[in-house]
Structure formats: C-alpha cells, structure tokens
Amino acid sequence: MVEEIPGAPQPEEEGPPKTPRQPGWARTRRNLAFGYAYTITQTVSTFVTTPVLLAALGAERYGVWVICNALVSYLELMELGFGNTMTTSLGRFWGAGDKENHNRAASSFLILLSLLGLVGFVVAVGVSPVLGVMVNVHGSLLSQAKITFLLLAAALSASIPLDLFGSVLIAHQRFDMLDSSLGLTVVAQAIGWVVVALAGGGLVDLGLVSAVASVSGQASRYFLARRAVPELRISARLFDRTFVKGATKISRWFIIGETSAVLVQRVDVFLTGLVVGVPAAGTYAVGQRLVQGGQRLIMPASQLLLPRASQLSGAGDAKGLEKVALLSSRALVGMTLPVAVLLMVEAHPLIHLWVGARAPGAATVVILLAAVLVVKAPFSAVPGLMMGTGAVRSVVFATLVEGVANVAGTVLLGFYFGIGGVALASVVAATAATTAVLAPRSARLFGRHFFAVSVGAFLRCLPASLVAAAGGLGVLWLTGSGAAPLVGSMVAVGLLYVPLFWLLAMDSEERESVLGRLPGRSGRAAG
C-alpha cells in the first residue's frame, strides 16, 4: 500500500523508525479554526461578488469572465503532477526525520516548477489567438477576453513554482498559516472586484486585480513557510536531477489524476458554453459556486488527511494510520450529508435571494450537484488517505473514470436537457466512479473493516439527513419565500440533524470522547 519515497536514499536503521512528534489536538483544533475562517471568507466573498459582477457585466460578459477563468485553470496541468508529489514527498521526508532530503526536494521542485510555469505561459500565449472559438464572442469583447486571459495566465504561471511554499505549510500541517494567507488574498481580490464593478470597469480591470492579488498572496506564503520551518533551505546547489527523475514515478500518476479532475470539476462551465451557450455557462457557474461554497464547509477537515497520512506513512506508523482512516471516514460522512441536505432544501430560495431571476435554472444545478456529494459521501476520506500513503494509482483510476463519464454525459445530456443535463451528467459520473472503483479499491487497500465502517456511517447518518430535509422543506412550505423563512428552514435542518446524529450515528464511546473535548469537561478531567 505504501510506496518508497522517490529519489531518496534508504538509510539503514537499527530498531524501529523514529516517529516525529505529531500535531496534537491543540494544533488540529487551530488548523480547523483557521480552515473554517477561510471557508467563511471564501463563502462571503462568493456571495457578495457574484451578484455584483453579474449585474455589472451582464449575462454575456459574465459568461466570458467565468469561461476565461475556467480555461486558465487548465494551465495548472503544467505542473505535470509534481504539485501533489511535492506535498506528499515533503510530508513523508519530514515524517521520516530526513531534513536533508526534505530541503533537497524543496529546492529541486522549485527549479523544476519554475521551468514548467514558464512553459505554461508560452502555451497560454499560443492559445490566445484561438480564444474566439472557445468563448464564442467577437469584436471588442474578444479583444478584452484575450487580454484578460493572458493576465490570469501570467498570474497562474507564476503560482506554479511559488506553490512550493504552500506545499511546505501543508506538509508541516500549518494550515493556520496557509489559510490566513489565502483568506487575506480572497478579501483583497473581492474588494478589488467590487471596486472595479462599481466604477464601471470591465474584464481587463478584473483580470489585473486578480493577477496582483494572486502574486501578492504567493509572496506572503514564502515568508510564512520560512517562519514555520526555520530549517528550510532553498538553493540551486541542492538541485538533484536524480531525485526529480525518481519523483516522476509518482508524478506521472498525479498528472493523469489532475487531468481527470479537470474533466470532473472544471470542464462543465466550458462545455456548457459550447453546447448550451455563453449566458448558460454563467448561469451554470452560479449554481456550481453555491455548491462549492457548501463543499468548503468540509474541506478544512478533509485537507488534513493527506499530510497526516504522509507523515504517518513515512514514520511507519501503521496503527496510527488505521486509526486516522477510520475516524476520518466517519467524521466526513457525518459532515457531508447535512451540507448536501441544506443545499438541496434551500436551493430555490437561496438562488432567488442571491441573484434574483438573472440565473434561471441555477437551482436545478444546485440540487443535482448536491446529489454528487451524497453519492461520494461514504468514501469521501479515501482519496486523501490513498494519496498520502502512496496509493496514487487507485485515486487516478477513479478520477479518470469519473472524468471520462462526465465529459461524455455533459455533451450528450447537455445537448438534450440544457444546464440541468450537464449537472445530471456529474451525478452519473460520480456514481460510476464510486461504485466501480473507490468502493472496491478502498476495501482492498484498507480492509473490509474500513469498508464496513464507511458504509455503516453513511447508513447511520441517512435517517437523520432525511428527517432534517423533511423538516426544512416543511418550514419553507408553511412560511413561504424570503430571507426569514430561509433562515428558519436552515435552523430547522440543523436542529433536527444534530440530535438525531448524536443518537443514531454515534456510539456511547464516541459521545463520551466528544464530551471530553469540551473545555469545562476536559479541565475537570485533568484536575
């Protein structure tokens, strides 16, 4: 299940491996707190800027804006899989206590990714002349789109090597530092967008604001990484071609997985613009962003898995890895289902309150994309665990199946059913990948006990989710539309789900463990 660290000499050891001090509950709690602060920042930014930009730009120009952003995001593939390889390798080197190879890896990756970032910008320059075919606009709007695309591409190309410092923070589980930097970047970008929109600016102005905010955020993460890891040394003299060659054994799988992830997560907007129309792409993006806001509620917990699994794997701590796998699986199921329920129940009133009638059909997109979360819930912890332990190929295969099915379904169903068909294709693709790949592969890699725990957690949480959904819909049916009924419905979902989850989905030992984490209770226990 665990692959050797690529490019690293394997030292001879006497006795068991030395395990570095793992982050305790205080560090985990701080990481989660900053993670959710960043999540709230992202969500508020999305809710504020989307209607402002949609109203200021209009349906067509807003569609061009989201398509340009979607196209630029494909340039991340120029990392060639070394981005995730970098994070995994740094975490495993640090977990093994190998500071020399940790710094050698960081230096080698920075030089390699600098070259790949430059190649990425050259590719963007070559793509820009045919941008008109991709966004299906002409005249002055096409000229604005080209300049905007190149501005965004320049910023992303710079971020490819500079992502090293974010990877250092992730590998050392300093999500508090990383998320604070990302949050400030989001705030700066949002303020710039709103100022541009209110001042009557256009696509080029938005692209310039985005580029400046992105590069400034990357610079801040350089200083944070040096502060978090004083032992970090970056030097051209530490570049090791042999190490890079060894790292390709994992990166080649990551690049296939990242390419497939693009087909799953980012191709929808672009294909919607081609199959249904540019204004429809903007509408689809509104619904997609609402669901992404819900997904961010889960990310602060799920993002802890890869670096933790990498460190435990590097330290050879099989028991610790098994414990993390079982606990994370149950926790993520319990978090994912209520988020999906909230999105499904509140889709129509949320869209109406958010953007009014400017995005017809967006609520249907929200409901169907929330169904994707339900389908993936039982095995939502599996990808992070697999990548952290080196079982990259299984994750890649699952993502590839989902990506191919999503593209085929998007073209076919989108042509016949519009943006609702595009979203339905995501549900079909997620179902295929989960049932055909993730479920059986997780049982094979982590054992039947893990599989049983994951499915059991889903089945135990499902009744609470259904009752909460019925309660939320009941409040909306009784109270009508508007902000107050919407808030009342959300409160009803929470009030119904939490106690039912406590009673049905948790055993007595888990309830006691949660109570023991409470400040007053833990203080008395310590005394």
N, C-alpha and C positions, 0 to 999 in steps of 0.2 A: 504493500500500500504506500510506503514511503520511499521516494527516490533519493539518491545521493545528491548532495549539494553540487551543482555543476561547477567544474573548474577548480574545485577546492582540493588541496591535498588532504588525504585522510590520515590524521596523526594516529600513532599507536598510543593507546591509553591503558593504564593499569587500573583495574577496578571499574566501577560504574561511572558513567559520564557525570561531569559536574553540571548541575542544573542551576542556572542563574536565578536570582530572586525574581519570582513572578509578581506582576502587579497585583496588589491586594484589593479588597473590596473598596477601600477609600479611593484608589486610583480608578477602578472601574466605575464607581459612582460619579467621580468627577468627569470621566470621559463621557458617560451617558448624559450628564447635565449639560456639558458644552455641546454635545451632539444634538440634544433636543433644542437648545438655544439656537443653534444653527438651523435646525429644521424649521423652527418658528420664524426665523428671519427669512428663510427661503420662501416659506408659505405666504407670509405677509407681503413680501416683495412681489410674488406672482400675482396675488390677489389685487394689489394696488396697480401694478404696471400694465397688466393685460388689458383691462378695460380702457385705461388711459391711452395706450398705444393703438388699440383697435379703433377707438373713437377719433384719435388724431390722424391716423394714417388712412383709415378706410379699409374696407374688406380686401381690396386687391393689393394695395401696398403692404398691408399687414401680412397677407399671404406670401408676398415676396420676401418679407423680413424673416418669417419663420422658415421658409424654404432655404434661404441663404444660410441661416444658422444650421439647418439640418445638413446641408451639403458640406459646410465647413467641418462639421463634426466628424465626417468621414475621414478627414486628414489625420485623425488620431490613429488610424490604422498604420500610419507611417512609423509608429513605434515598433512595428513588427513583432509585437508580443513582449518586447523587453520591459515594458512598463510594469506589468504584473510579475514578470520574472524577477525584476529588480526588488520589488517589495517582498516577495517570498524569499529570495536569497538573503537579503539583508536581515530579515527576521530569523531565518534559520542559522545564519552565521552568528548572530548575537546570542541566540538561544544556546548555541554550542560553545559560547565564550571565545570565539575566534575573532578578535578585534582586527588582526592584521588582514585577514581575508575580507572582513566587513569593509574596511577602508579601500582595499584593492577593488572590491566590487563597485563601490560608490564611484570611485574615480573612473573606472573602465566604462561604466554605464553612462556617466556624464559626457564623456568624449564621444562615445558611440551615438548617443541620442542627439547630440548637437549636430552631427552629420546628417542624421535622419530627419531632424527638424528642418535643416536647410533644403534637403531633397523635397520635403513636404511642401515648402513654399514654392519651389520651382514647379512642382506638379500643379499647384493652385494657379500659378501664372499661366500654365499651359491650358488649364481647363477654362479660364475666364472667357476666352473668345467664343466658346460654345454655350455660354451660360443662358443665352436667349432661348435655346432649345429646351433647357432644363426647367426654366421658370415660366416659359411661355409668355413673355412680355416683350415689348418693342419700344423704340424711340428713347425719349429721355429717361423713362423708368428703367429701361435696360441698362443705360449708362450708370445710373445710380446703383443699380443692383451689382454691377461689375465692381465698382469702387468699394462698395460695402463688403462684398465677398472677399476682396483682397485684403482689406483692413482686418476682417475677422480671421482670415487665413494667416496673416502675419503674426497676430497675437497667439493663435493656436500653435503655429510652428515654433515660436519662442517657448511656449509652455512645455513642449515635448521634452527637451533636456532639463528644464527647470523643475519638472515634476519630480526629479530626483529628491528634492528636499522635502516634498510632501511624502514621498515614499519612506524617507528616513523617519519622519514623525510617525507614520503608520506602523512601520516595522518595530519601533520602540514603544508603540501603544501610547503615543502622546496625542491622542485625538483632541484633547482640550486645547492644545496649541494650534493644531491644524484647523479645527472648526472655528476657533476665534478668528483666525486669519481669513478663512473662507467667508465667514459671516460679515466681516467688515468689507470684503470685496463686493459681496452681494448688495450691501447697503449703499456703497459708493456708486455701483453700477445703476441701481434703481433710482437713486437721486438724480444721476446724470440723465437717465432716460426720461424721467418725468419733466425735468427742466427743458430738455430738447423738445418734448412733445408740446408743452405749454407755450414754448417760444415759437412754435410753428416750424421746427426743424424737420429734416427728412431722414431718409435711410442712411445717408453717408454720415450725418452727425451721430446717429445712434451707433453706427459701426465704430466710429472714432472713440466714443465714450466707452464702449465695450472693450476695445483694444487696450486703452490706457488703464482701465480698472483691472483687467486681467494681468497685465505685465506687472503692475504695482503689487498686486496680491502675491504673485510668484516671488517677487523680490523680498517681501516680508517673510515668506516661508524659509528663505535662505538663512536669515538671521535667527529665526526660531529654531531651525534644525541645529545650527551651531550652538545655540544655548542649551537645547535639550540633550545633545550628545557632544560634550566637550572633547571627547576622544576622536571625533570625526575629523579625518584628514582627507582633503581632496587635492590631488596633484597629478600632473601629466606623467610624472615618473612612475606612478603606481599603475598606469595603464598596462593591462596584461591581455595580449591577444589570445593566449591560450584559454584564459578564463572566459572571454567573450565567446570563443568557439564552443566551450563546454556549455555555456548558458543557452546556446541555440537549441540544445536538446529539449529544453522546456519551452523556450520562447516560440518555437515553431508550432507548438500546440496552442499556446496562448493566442498567436495571431489568427489561427483558424477559429478559435473561440471568439475573439474580438470581432472578426469579420462576421461571424454568425450572429453575434449580439447586435451588430448594426442592423442586420436583416430583421431582428426581432424588435428592437427598441426605437430605431430612428428612421427606418425606410418608409414607415407608414405615411408620414407627412408628405414626403417627396412623391411617393407613388399616388397618393390621393390627389396631389396637384396635377399629375399627368393623366390619371384615369378619370377623375371626377371634375377637377377644375381648381384653379388657384384660390378663389374665395372659399371653396370647400376645404382646402388644406388648412386655411386659417381657422375655420370652424372646428375641424378635427383637432387642431393643436390646442384649442381652448379646452375641450374635453380631456385630452391627454394630459394637459398640465394640471388639471384638477386632480386626476388620479395620481399623477406623480407627487402632488402635494400630500396625498394620503400615504403613498409609499414612503415618503420621507419620515413619517412617524415610526417606521420600523427600522430604518437604516441605522440610527445610532447604536442599536443593539446588534444588528446583523454585521456591521462593519468591524466589530471586534473579533469576529471568528477567524478570519484569515491570518492576521498576525499572531493571535494566540495559538492557533493550531500550528503555525510555522515554528514558533518558539518551542512549543512542547515536542514537536516532531524533531527539531534539531537537538533537543536535550534528551531524546529517547524516552520521554515520559509517557508510556502507553496508557497507564491508568488515568493520568490526568487528562489525556486526550479523550479517552472514552467518557469520562465524567462531563467534560465540556460539550461533547457531542450530544449526549442525552439531555442535558439541561437546556442547551441552546435550542434543540429541536422543539421541545415542549413549550419553551418560552415564546419562540417566534410564531408558533401556531396560535397561541393564545393572544398574541398581539395583532396578527394579520387578519383574523376573521372579523373582529369588531370594526377594524378600519374599512374592510370591504363592505360590511353591512351599512356603515354610515354613508359611504359613497353611493351605494345603490338606493338607499332610502331617501337621501337628501339630494339626489342628482338634479331633478327638475327644479325644486325651489332654489337650490344653490346657483344653478346656471342663470335662472331668471333674475335673481337678486344681484348676481355678479356682472353680467354683461347685457341683461335685458333680452331683446329679441334679435340682437346682432349676430348670434351664432345658432341658427336653427339646426336642430339635430344633435347638438353637443351633448345633451343629457343622455341620449341613447348611447353615445360613445362612452360616457362615464360608466353607465350601468354595465356594459359589456366588458370594458377594460377592468372594472372591479371584479367581474367574474373570473378574470385571469388570476387575480390574487387568490381567490378561493381555490382554484384548481391547483395552484402551486403551493398552497399553504402547508400541506403535510410534509413537504420536503424542502422548505424554504431555507433551512440551515445547511443543506447538503452541498451546494456549490462552494461556499466559503470553506467548509471543512475539507472538501476534496482538494481544492487548490492549495490550502495551507499545508496539507500532508504530501503534496506532490502528485496526487492522482488527477492530473490535469486533463488527461485524455477523455475521461468519463464526462467531465463538465463540457468539454469541447464537443463531444458527440451529441450530448443532449441539446446544446445550443444550436448546433448545426441542423439537427432535425427540426427544431422549432423555427429556425430562421428560414429554411427552405420552404417549410409548410406555410409560414406567414407570408412570404413573398407570393407564392402561387395562389394562396387564398385571397390575398389583398387584390391582386389583379382580377381574378375571376369574380369574387363576391362584390368587390368594389364596382366593377363594371355593371353588375345587375342590380345591386342594392344600395349604391352610394356609400356615404361615410359609415352608415350602420354596417354594411357588409365588410368594410375594411376592419372595423372593430371586431366583428364576429370572426374574421379570419385569425385574429390574435387568440381568441378563445380556443378555436380548433387546434391551432399550432401548439399552444401551451398544454392542452390535453394530450396531444400526441407525444410531446417530449417527456411529460411527467410519467405517463403510464408505460410508455415503451422503453424509456431509458433511465430516468432518475430513480424511479421506484425499484426496479430490479438491480440496478448498479449499486444503490445505497445498501441494499440487503447483502450484496456480495462483498462490498468493501468494509462495511461497519458491522455486519452481522444481522441475523434475523431479529435479535432483541432490539436493535436500533430501529429496524423497520417497524416492528410491532409497537414500539413506543411512539414513533412518529404518527402512524395511522391511528393509534389509540388516542393520542392527544387531540387529533382532529375530530374524531367521533365524539369525544367527551366535550369538546367546545361547541360542536354544531348545535345541540339543543339550545344552549344559551344564546347563540347567534340568531337562531330562528325566532325565538321569543322576543329578543331585543328588536329585531327587524319588524315584527308584527306590532310591537308597542310604538315604535317610531312612526310607522305608517298610520296607525290609529290616531295618534296625536295630530298628524297632518290632515287626516280626513275630518276630524272633529273641529279643528281650529282654522282651516283654510290656508291661504298663502300669506307671505310677508315675513319680515325678519323675526318677529316674536314667535310665531308658530314654528319657524325653522329652528330657532334656538331651543324651544320646548321639545321638539322632536329629538334633537340631538341629546338633550338631557335625559329624555325617556330611554333612549337607546343605552346610554351609559348606566343609568340607574338599574336597568333590567339586566344588563350583561354582567356587570361586576359581581353582584352577589350570586348570580347563577353560576358564573365561572368559579367563584370561590367554593361553592357547594358541590358542583358536579365535576369540574375539571381538575381539582387539586385534592390530593390525599392529605391525611392528618399530619404527616411528617412535613410536607411542603408548606402547609398552612402555619405550622409552628416555626418553620425556618423563616418565612416571611415576617411573622410577628417578631421574631428575634432580631430582625434587621431594623426595626423601628427604634428611633433614638432613645426614647424613655425606657423601652423594654431591654435594649442591649446594655444600657447603662446600669440597670438594676442587676442584670445577669452578671456583668463584670464585677459589680460590687460584691 
